[in-house]
Amino acid sequence: MATMRDVARRAGVSSKTVSNVLNGYPYIKESTRARVLAAIDELGYQMNISARNLRSGRTGIIALAVPELTLPYFAQLCDAVIEAAGAKGWTVIVEPTGGVRERELDVLSGVRRHLVDGVIFSPLALGPDEAQYLQVDFPLVMLGERILHGPTDHVAISNAEAARTATQHLLDLGRRRIAVIGANPGEVAGAATVRLDGYLAALEAAGIKRDDDLILAPGLWWHRTAGAGAMQRLLDAGTQFDAVFGFNDTLALGALHVLLRSGRRIPEDVAVIGFDDIEETRFSMPPLTSIEPGREQIARTAVDLLAERIAGKGPTEHREIYADFTLQVRESTAGLPSATRSAKTT
């Protein structure tokens, strides 16, 4: 069986360098890391996890706590975190909290916390006035928008800018009565609040006044049924609109379903855009335009920051990193490509 020394000899590095690569040490040249990984593959080297954990006092396990897995965004985020952690030889325990405050607090103080080396945490119930609960004695990286500027590293979506970009896309198409689904009245901090701010900023820049009849609150959980219900209420009210911005894709897909059943043409009558760029957006009819929020970057960055804290590295001050986003334009706003449209009309 190949040893770490064999790997080091094959890669032309020290055993310490091989160990650093295996343990996810971030400050290694990519060329060196590539040589070590190639040597590991060639020799079939397998790290003795149990021995490493006994020596280091670490488990090789991290926890990822998210509100739920039924929302595709969180399910795909979990996949991305597991992949990024696996590259470091880590196992991930996924803990859905259900957005329940007691369960979120248990993530930070429960007995299971001692089974892991660190935690990546996306809360829903805890709010901005509860940052004191993040003062913990273990490596912690925060996700989401509920507690910003807290006492820990944080990786977030560029929500306001992305929502403004989504709204501007609709404005650029000539739409002026843009409904939004996802508002959460009374929320002080969170994705709903920040995305609404971005939407309103785009309208203001275009000289369009806020119309509360176009701002729909579907409830806390952004599921398809909530989007469908909000859209049905808008149609029943007889409110005029020519575009819909769902604050996540499942809300937008629910709205799209109701619009199509009502006989509206998409995008001729109503343009529809979502947020998250989940896999289903490519296969809906029509395919849904969406904001890709940088999910893979969020996962990799969170895992890298956690690795630094577990290793006792990184700066003293805590970091707040915003992921890059992209607008993925599809047929729900842009219509059929010209070649396809011509083929269907001949």
Secondary structure, DSSP 8 states (H G I E B T S, - for coil): ---HHHHHHHHTS-HHHHHHHHTT-S-S-HHHHHHHHHHHHHHT----HHHHHHHHT--SEEEEEES-SSSHHHHHHHHHHHHHHHTTT-EEEEEE-TT-HHHHHHHHHSGGGGGSSEEEE--SS--GGGGGGG--SS-EEEESSSS-S-SSEEEE--HHHHHHHHHHHHHHTT---EEEE---TT-SSSHHHHHHHHHHHHHHHTT----GGGEE---SS--HHHHHHHHHHHHHHT---SEEEESSHHHHHHHHHHHHHTT--TTTT-EEEEES--GGGGTSSS--EEEE--HHHHHHHHHHHHHHHHTT-S-SS--EEE---EEE--HHHH-S-HHHHHHHH-
